[in-house]
């Protein structure tokens, strides 16, 4: 092969080079970087090699690695700061704020409803740590706390003069704006609202329910979520205080009411005394207001029978009704198929 010009022929031996400051290539006896076969002479383009060495790409810049918390540290992840009991309480409290439905929450943490119910039914600090609900919910609340910390406004350092100026401004504003006493109309409006609330509770208490048994109880035909919704709406109207409402229910304990309101699910909280007493209260209010029963209420009466929703599990009456309805559907499908074929 004819070598390219300019070329330099060398004998078969080891070849070493160094790069001068002017960019040219020169022989060197430094430690070898490559070797040449001794089978035949070798030629190379010195100018091309020198140009390549002189125009080497710049080395990548090395930035110092910032100290970043790794939430998925396998040894001790940050989100494991809560035990299973803490996570269960956080879930109940979060769902109780109505910011997200249970179905949406389970979709976010990617957990099946069956595993979620199994986890929430457990007790103890370490019961359920192998359940996916624990990991998913703990990571969810950890990230939520991190996001809340990011959006908090950063406090700036102020000098003593700025602090004194701010304090003086606040004092001047306080002097300029004296608190106005409530007007007569505002007082009358507040008094009327309180009087109306007490009168409403008295009228509701006087209503007699037709299906009350000898123990003073009535069958319940609203699920727990429906009762919680009615409580939120009633207290949101502001006619009565929460304490007055608890007294109207029959002196229900505030802790029992809080636990009941933090739960989510149609049957979660059925054993709580606030559930059945609140149903009786709103049933009296429905009769007092002359409201008709909703389609959902009529459906519950049909499915649950004269005993209503049970405190635990599913009633046998409801199971029989379900089987009966399914049998009717199958019979109607068979009849429709027979008519179409004939």
C-alpha positions as a printed Julia matrix, in Angstrom:
342×3 Matrix{Float64}:
   0.0     0.0    0.0
   1.3     3.43  -0.95
   1.44    5.69   2.14
  -0.3     9.03   2.21
   1.8    12.2    2.07
   3.32   13.4    4.27
   4.32   10.07   5.84
   7.12    8.75   7.98
   8.3     5.15   7.69
   9.72    3.44  10.74
  11.18    0.08  11.43
   9.13   -2.56  13.23
   9.62   -1.67  16.86
   7.8     0.06  19.72
   6.72    3.61  18.9
   6.21    6.4   21.5
   5.09    9.96  20.93
   4.62   13.17  22.91
   2.74   16.33  21.99
   4.72   19.58  21.86
   3.25   22.96  22.89
   3.03   24.0   19.24
   0.84   20.98  18.41
   3.5    18.92  16.58
   4.31   15.29  17.31
   7.75   14.2   18.54
   9.32   10.83  19.52
   9.38   10.07  23.2
  10.85    7.42  25.51
   7.97    7.74  27.94
   6.1     4.56  28.96
   4.46    3.0   25.9
   0.85    3.68  25.01
   0.59    1.27  22.05
   2.76   -1.19  20.1
   3.29   -2.04  16.41
   3.53   -5.52  14.96
   7.01   -6.64  13.92
   5.78   -8.6   10.85
   6.15   -5.7    8.38
   7.0    -2.0    8.2
   4.35    0.44   9.25
   3.55    3.94   7.97
   1.27    6.59   9.43
   0.11   10.14   8.81
   1.88   12.19  11.46
  -0.02   15.38  10.64
  -3.41   13.68  11.14
  -2.35   12.22  14.47
  -0.95   15.56  15.64
  -4.14   17.35  14.61
  -6.32   14.8   16.41
  -4.25   15.04  19.58
  -4.2    18.83  19.47
  -8.0    19.03  19.06
  -9.09   16.51  21.64
 -12.64   17.03  22.93
 -12.81   18.78  26.29
 -13.28   16.66  29.36
 -16.75   16.8   30.92
 -17.2    19.2   33.8
 -17.58   17.61  37.21
 -20.11   19.35  39.41
 -20.21   18.56  43.14
 -23.05   16.21  43.98
 -25.61   17.99  46.12
 -26.81   16.38  49.3
 -30.23   15.01  48.33
 -32.35   12.89  50.62
 -33.1     9.57  49.03
 -36.63    8.6   50.02
 -36.13    5.1   48.63
 -33.07    4.28  50.71
 -33.37    0.54  51.17
 -31.7     0.58  54.59
 -33.7     3.32  56.3
 -36.05    5.19  53.95
 -37.4     8.51  55.15
 -41.01    7.43  54.75
 -40.53    4.65  57.32
 -40.56    7.21  60.09
 -44.18    6.13  60.73
 -45.27    2.71  61.93
 -48.37    0.91  60.71
 -50.62    2.44  63.37
 -49.44    5.94  62.44
 -50.13    5.3   58.75
 -53.63    4.01  59.5
 -54.4     7.14  61.53
 -53.01    9.34  58.76
 -55.18    7.58  56.16
 -58.35    8.02  58.24
 -57.53   11.65  58.96
 -56.71   12.41  55.3
 -59.85   10.77  53.93
 -61.86   12.52  56.63
 -60.88   15.89  55.16
 -62.83   15.01  51.97
 -59.86   16.13  49.84
 -59.86   12.8   48.03
 -62.2     9.83  47.83
 -61.1     6.4   48.97
 -61.19    5.08  45.41
 -58.99    7.92  44.15
 -56.58    7.47  47.06
 -56.2     3.74  46.35
 -55.58    4.53  42.68
 -52.82    6.99  43.6
 -51.0     4.55  45.89
 -51.7     1.67  43.44
 -53.29   -0.68  45.99
 -56.24   -3.02  45.64
 -59.3    -2.35  47.81
 -59.11   -5.84  49.28
 -55.54   -5.29  50.54
 -56.52   -1.84  51.82
 -59.41   -3.2   53.89
 -57.19   -5.96  55.27
 -54.56   -3.41  56.31
 -57.05   -1.02  57.91
 -58.62   -3.85  59.92
 -55.32   -4.68  61.64
 -54.2    -3.34  65.02
 -50.8    -2.59  66.49
 -47.73   -0.65  65.43
 -46.15   -3.48  63.41
 -49.23   -5.24  62.09
 -49.37   -4.87  58.32
 -45.83   -3.73  57.46
 -45.74   -6.33  54.68
 -48.98   -5.01  53.17
 -48.51   -2.83  50.04
 -50.93   -0.32  51.55
 -48.38    0.59  54.22
 -45.57    1.34  51.76
 -47.79    3.17  49.27
 -49.56    5.32  51.88
 -46.34    6.11  53.77
 -44.61    7.28  50.58
 -47.72    9.29  49.66
 -47.77   11.17  52.98
 -43.97   11.63  52.93
 -44.12   13.24  49.49
 -47.09   15.34  50.59
 -45.07   16.73  53.51
 -42.12   17.44  51.21
 -44.35   19.35  48.78
 -45.9    21.36  51.61
 -42.44   22.34  52.85
 -41.43   23.49  49.36
 -44.38   25.84  49.0
 -43.82   27.46  52.39
 -42.53   31.02  51.94
 -38.91   31.39  52.9
 -38.32   33.7   55.82
 -35.93   36.53  55.03
 -33.57   37.95  57.58
 -34.53   41.43  58.68
 -32.42   44.0   60.37
 -33.28   45.45  63.75
 -34.37   48.69  62.11
 -36.75   46.86  59.75
 -38.26   44.91  62.64
 -38.76   48.09  64.64
 -40.32   49.81  61.64
 -42.71   46.91  61.12
 -43.7    46.87  64.79
 -44.34   50.61  64.73
 -46.49   50.28  61.64
 -48.56   47.54  63.26
 -49.12   49.65  66.37
 -50.19   52.63  64.28
 -52.62   50.53  62.28
 -54.05   49.06  65.48
 -54.62   52.54  66.86
 -56.17   53.78  63.64
 -58.48   50.8   63.3
 -60.26   50.25  66.53
 -62.44   47.19  66.68
 -65.99   48.08  65.92
 -68.64   46.82  68.3
 -71.28   44.61  66.68
 -74.29   46.55  65.52
 -77.77   45.94  66.8
 -78.75   44.21  63.58
 -75.8    41.82  63.83
 -76.67   40.99  67.42
 -80.3    40.36  66.53
 -79.29   38.19  63.58
 -76.98   36.07  65.74
 -79.59   35.76  68.48
 -82.27   34.78  65.96
 -79.96   32.17  64.43
 -79.25   30.62  67.83
 -82.94   30.7   68.73
 -83.88   29.09  65.41
 -81.31   26.33  65.95
 -82.6    25.49  69.41
 -86.17   25.56  68.16
 -85.27   23.23  65.3
 -83.66   20.71  67.66
 -86.71   20.84  69.93
 -89.11   20.22  67.04
 -87.0    17.34  65.72
 -86.92   15.71  69.16
 -90.73   15.82  69.39
 -91.18   13.77  66.2
 -92.1    10.13  66.87
 -90.79    7.47  64.51
 -93.37    4.85  63.48
 -91.01    1.86  63.36
 -89.3     2.28  66.73
 -88.98   -0.94  68.76
 -89.33   -1.47  72.49
 -85.64   -0.61  73.04
 -86.06    2.81  71.49
 -84.11    1.85  68.36
 -85.1     2.0   64.71
 -83.81   -0.03  61.75
 -81.16    1.88  59.82
 -81.53    2.24  56.05
 -78.71    4.7   55.27
 -75.12    3.47  55.0
 -72.33    5.08  57.02
 -71.1     7.34  54.22
 -74.6     8.74  53.71
 -74.93    9.54  57.43
 -71.52   11.25  57.41
 -72.6    13.33  54.43
 -75.81   14.42  56.21
 -73.87   15.36  59.35
 -71.46   17.53  57.35
 -74.32   19.31  55.59
 -76.31   19.88  58.8
 -73.38   21.25  60.8
 -72.25   23.29  57.79
 -75.49   25.28  57.9
 -74.33   26.8   61.18
 -77.72   26.67  62.92
 -76.42   24.62  65.84
 -73.04   23.95  67.35
 -71.41   20.54  67.31
 -71.87   20.25  71.08
 -75.61   20.97  70.78
 -75.87   18.42  67.98
 -74.2    15.73  70.11
 -76.62   16.46  72.95
 -79.55   16.18  70.54
 -78.31   12.73  69.5
 -78.48   11.58  73.1
 -75.2    12.84  74.56
 -72.97   11.02  72.08
 -69.31   11.15  73.07
 -67.27   13.59  70.97
 -64.47   11.02  70.55
 -66.94    8.49  69.16
 -68.24   11.07  66.7
 -64.72   12.02  65.62
 -63.74    8.38  65.04
 -66.91    7.81  63.05
 -66.4    10.89  60.87
 -62.79    9.92  60.08
 -63.81    6.59  58.57
 -64.71    5.96  54.93
 -66.82    3.19  53.45
 -70.46    2.21  53.44
 -70.08   -0.19  56.39
 -67.09    1.37  58.18
 -68.44    2.65  61.5
 -71.65    0.62  61.64
 -70.91   -0.44  65.23
 -70.42    3.17  66.38
 -73.3     4.56  68.46
 -73.14    7.84  66.55
 -74.19    6.02  63.35
 -77.57    4.71  64.52
 -78.46    7.72  66.65
 -77.65   10.09  63.8
 -79.87    8.07  61.44
 -82.8     8.37  63.86
 -82.15   12.13  64.15
 -82.15   12.71  60.38
 -85.14   10.41  59.9
 -87.1    12.63  62.3
 -85.87   15.71  60.43
 -86.99   14.17  57.12
 -90.48   13.56  58.49
 -90.59   17.07  59.99
 -89.6    18.65  56.65
 -92.07   16.46  54.74
 -89.4    15.07  52.4
 -89.94   11.92  50.35
 -87.64    8.9   50.56
 -84.94    8.79  47.91
 -84.56    5.94  45.42
 -81.43    4.81  47.24
 -83.32    4.73  50.53
 -86.13    2.62  49.02
 -83.57    0.26  47.54
 -81.91   -0.17  50.94
 -85.27   -0.92  52.56
 -85.95   -3.57  49.92
 -82.52   -5.2   50.29
 -82.08   -5.0   54.08
 -85.61   -5.91  55.16
 -87.28   -4.99  58.45
 -84.05   -5.2   60.47
 -82.11   -2.65  58.4
 -78.34   -2.57  58.14
 -76.64   -4.88  60.68
 -73.93   -3.75  63.04
 -71.48   -6.34  61.73
 -71.17   -8.18  58.43
 -74.04   -8.7   56.0
 -77.57   -9.7   56.99
 -78.96  -13.02  55.78
 -82.05  -11.16  54.59
 -79.9    -9.11  52.22
 -78.2   -12.25  50.9
 -81.58  -13.9   50.26
 -82.81  -10.8   48.46
 -79.69  -10.71  46.31
 -80.05  -14.37  45.34
 -83.74  -13.84  44.61
 -83.01  -10.86  42.35
 -80.31  -12.73  40.49
 -82.68  -15.65  39.93
 -85.33  -13.29  38.55
 -82.8   -11.77  36.17
 -81.75  -15.2   34.91
 -85.39  -16.25  34.43
 -86.12  -13.08  32.46
 -83.06  -13.66  30.28
 -84.15  -17.26  29.59
 -87.67  -16.09  28.72
 -86.35  -13.43  26.37
 -84.09  -15.99  24.66
 -86.97  -18.45  24.26
 -89.23  -15.8   22.71
 -86.53  -14.67  20.28
 -85.77  -18.24  19.09
 -89.45  -19.08  18.64
